[in-house]
Every structure is written in C-alpha cells, then in structure tokens.
Amino acid sequence: MIKKVKFFAKEAVLRARYIMEKDCLFCKIIAGEIKTEPVLETESVLAFNDVNPVADVHILIVPKRHIDSVLTINKENTEDIMDMYSALQKIVKNKNIEAFRLTINGGKFQHVGHLHMHLISGKKVDWKKL
C-alpha cells in the first residue's frame, strides 16, 4: 500500500511539472517553438533580448532546465545557477558593459513562471515596466 502511495505521489509531481513546462513561455523559447535571436547560448543557459525592454540593454538569462522561481532553487539546481552567472559574465565582457543591474523577480513581480535574470544597462531605465 505504501509503495502505491509513493508511486502515485511521484507520478503526480512528474505530471504537474510536465504541465507547467509544457505551458511555460521560456520552455517554449528554449525548445524552439517560439523563435528568438540568442545573445548567448550554452548547453544549460539561453540568453536573449527582452521583447519589452525597460532599458537600452535588457537581456534575459534563462536556465534551460525548468526551475519555477528563486523560491524553488535547491542543491539540484546549483550547476544551473552557476551557469547563469557564468553566462552573465560572458555577456558583460562580450558587450563591453561597464555598469549594469541584475534583477531576479519573485512572487507577483515574476511574470513568467520560469527562473530568469534581467541584465539591464543603459542611461534610462523604466522601472515601472519591470
């Protein structure tokens, strides 16, 4: 009986995760279902320009593995998070960005349910849009 309960609980988690990933905007971009021009792509990270930029430079840095939010990061995600920061460093260097802000939204401020960083740089930033 306990084995069956554990099996069904695990199965429910897997199905819920599949549904979230299937409907996730960033998962669709990563899968190529929605086209975007990558700023940087690695095995585990995709970075691309935000379609609604709040500044001259507004790049989203997204792990390819679906992580819901900053509130769900755990030990299993350590490598993904490090790869996001590595991508950030490469982008800053490649684009010769001297000053920037790095924002990670959570809760009601997170518009897409997939962890992502906003790399923002430029003279004017419209914080109301972020």
C-alpha positions as CSV (number, residue, x, y, z in Angstrom):
1,M,0.0,0.0,0.0
2,I,2.8,2.5,0.9
3,K,4.6,1.7,-2.3
4,K,1.5,2.5,-4.3
5,V,1.0,5.8,-2.5
6,K,4.7,6.8,-3.1
7,F,4.4,5.8,-6.7
8,F,1.2,7.9,-7.3
9,A,2.7,10.8,-5.4
10,K,5.8,10.8,-7.5
11,E,3.7,10.4,-10.7
12,A,1.6,13.4,-9.7
13,V,4.7,15.6,-9.2
14,L,6.0,14.5,-12.6
15,R,2.7,15.2,-14.4
16,A,2.4,18.6,-12.7
17,R,5.9,19.5,-13.7
18,Y,5.2,18.4,-17.3
19,I,2.1,20.6,-17.5
20,M,4.0,23.6,-16.2
21,E,6.9,23.1,-18.6
22,K,4.6,22.5,-21.5
23,D,2.8,25.8,-21.0
24,C,5.9,27.8,-19.9
25,L,6.8,30.6,-22.3
26,F,10.5,30.3,-21.7
27,C,10.4,26.5,-22.1
28,K,8.8,27.1,-25.5
29,I,11.5,29.5,-26.5
30,I,14.2,27.1,-25.3
31,A,12.5,24.3,-27.3
32,G,12.5,26.5,-30.4
33,E,8.7,26.6,-30.6
34,I,8.9,30.4,-30.2
35,K,11.7,32.0,-32.2
36,T,14.2,34.4,-30.7
37,E,17.7,35.5,-31.5
38,P,20.1,34.3,-28.8
39,V,22.5,36.7,-27.3
40,L,24.3,33.7,-25.8
41,E,23.6,30.1,-25.7
42,T,25.3,27.3,-23.8
43,E,24.4,23.7,-23.0
44,S,22.4,24.8,-20.0
45,V,21.5,28.5,-20.5
46,L,19.8,30.7,-23.1
47,A,20.1,34.5,-23.1
48,F,18.1,36.7,-25.3
49,N,16.8,40.3,-25.6
50,D,13.6,41.0,-23.7
51,V,10.7,41.7,-26.1
52,N,9.6,44.6,-23.8
53,P,12.9,46.2,-22.8
54,V,13.0,48.7,-20.0
55,A,16.4,50.0,-20.9
56,D,18.9,50.2,-23.8
57,V,20.2,46.8,-22.9
58,H,17.7,44.3,-21.4
59,I,18.7,40.7,-21.7
60,L,17.0,37.7,-20.1
61,I,19.3,34.9,-18.8
62,V,17.3,31.7,-18.5
63,P,18.3,28.2,-17.4
64,K,17.3,25.6,-20.0
65,R,16.1,23.3,-17.2
66,H,12.7,24.5,-15.9
67,I,13.1,26.0,-12.4
68,D,9.9,27.7,-11.2
69,S,11.4,30.6,-9.3
70,V,14.1,31.9,-7.0
71,L,12.0,30.3,-4.2
72,T,12.4,26.8,-5.6
73,I,16.2,26.8,-6.0
74,N,17.8,23.8,-4.3
75,K,21.0,21.8,-4.4
76,E,19.9,20.1,-7.6
77,N,20.0,23.5,-9.3
78,T,23.4,24.6,-8.2
79,E,25.1,24.0,-11.5
80,D,22.3,25.7,-13.4
81,I,22.6,28.8,-11.2
82,M,26.4,28.9,-11.6
83,D,26.0,28.6,-15.4
84,M,23.6,31.6,-15.4
85,Y,26.2,33.7,-13.6
86,S,28.9,32.5,-16.0
87,A,26.7,33.5,-18.9
88,L,26.1,36.9,-17.3
89,Q,29.9,37.4,-17.1
90,K,30.4,36.4,-20.7
91,I,27.7,38.8,-21.9
92,V,29.0,41.7,-19.9
93,K,32.5,41.1,-21.3
94,N,31.4,40.5,-24.9
95,K,29.2,43.6,-25.0
96,N,31.7,45.8,-23.0
97,I,29.1,46.7,-20.5
98,E,30.6,48.8,-17.8
99,A,27.6,49.3,-15.4
100,F,24.5,47.2,-15.1
101,R,21.8,46.0,-12.8
102,L,20.9,42.3,-12.3
103,T,17.3,41.7,-11.3
104,I,15.6,38.5,-10.3
105,N,11.8,38.9,-9.7
106,G,9.7,36.7,-7.5
107,G,6.2,36.3,-6.3
108,K,3.7,38.6,-8.1
109,F,6.5,40.5,-9.7
110,Q,7.6,37.4,-11.6
111,H,5.6,37.5,-14.8
112,V,6.9,34.2,-16.3
113,G,6.9,31.1,-14.0
114,H,10.5,30.1,-15.0
115,L,13.5,31.4,-13.1
116,H,15.3,34.2,-15.1
117,M,17.6,37.1,-14.6
118,H,17.2,40.6,-16.1
119,L,20.5,42.1,-17.2
120,I,19.8,45.8,-17.5
121,S,22.1,48.6,-18.7
122,G,21.8,52.0,-20.2
123,K,21.1,55.6,-19.5
124,K,17.4,55.4,-18.9
125,V,15.6,52.6,-17.1
126,D,11.8,52.5,-16.9
127,W,11.4,50.7,-13.6
128,K,7.6,50.7,-13.8
129,K,7.7,48.2,-16.7
130,L,10.0,45.7,-14.9
